[in-house]
Amino acid sequence: MVLPRFVPPMLAAAGDFFSSEEHLYEVKWDGIRCLVRCDGQGVCLMSRNARDITAAFPDLTTVEHQVNGTDWIMDGELIVLDSQGIPRFDLVCRRNLMTNKQRIGHAAQIHPAVLIVFDLLYLNGENLLHLPLETRRRTLEQALSPNARVQLSPAMIGADSRFHQAVVRQGMEGTVIKDLQSAYHAGKRTEHWTKVRHVLQSDCVICGFIPKGAAAFQSLLLGQYNAVGQLVYVGHVGTGFTSRLQTRLCELLNRLKQNEPAVTISPADGKKAHWVKPVLVCAIEHLCWTGDHKLRHPVFCGLRQDKSPQECVLEP
């Protein structure tokens, strides 16, 4: 069987925590999704939208020697830990954006990446997608030899709420609950997998910015798409930026300027706004949604190259 170049990853639906002996409980890692493919020609790392990110993470290409088998595809999450050992989304995003080989090599030493593997889709050229999760997980545990750079995602069957509480106390993003009998539904968001976050995180399109001087901004103007495909204003974010990130974003935004507004906002804010083509996606953490569907206390987490603007949809 010919190994496919890419398998669109299965996605989890947002939901509340529940206990079940028929489900597997895993940590929800604060990183970027990564499909790893090996066909005898070497290892290829791909983001969830099929972008080849191998060059940005040379510290992970040795995974080829940690799998007992050939012609395989694994699903997992790329994370980068901070000095406290907590995954930081901004750190892995920063590495994912790098293109300079020397800078990439330096970053790999200062902020090495870790691949957390949680599913096995192909092994020895055999398609495993139709098999239940408990079989794929058992096969993965037998095939993978973990090390410091590539690890098997810790998991527990039939956990109660103490599992989620422990995850939150350790500074993790939340819990993923997976049906042990479910097949791998490639490219689909399904309730066979449920993600439970302790803070809300939403993906938004950057539609414009309020400038602050020549090389900085006061805030970014954000939007999401509604059910009929219109980009709707959901608020602005002005925190979560380092000075270096501000400079980098200003360079990107100034190249994307356009005269027409991408979304409709109040006339007062509209007069100050500089509009940009709605092509950049960012992750935003926030406490909740306001009554008029605006982000409450938003914090910028990082740019997402692994998502398209059309995937940023209004949340109920």
Summary of the structure (lengths in Angstrom):
residues: 316
radius of gyration: 20.2
end to end distance: 42.1
largest distance: 61.5
contacts: 992
relative contact order: 0.16
helix: 23%
strand: 38%
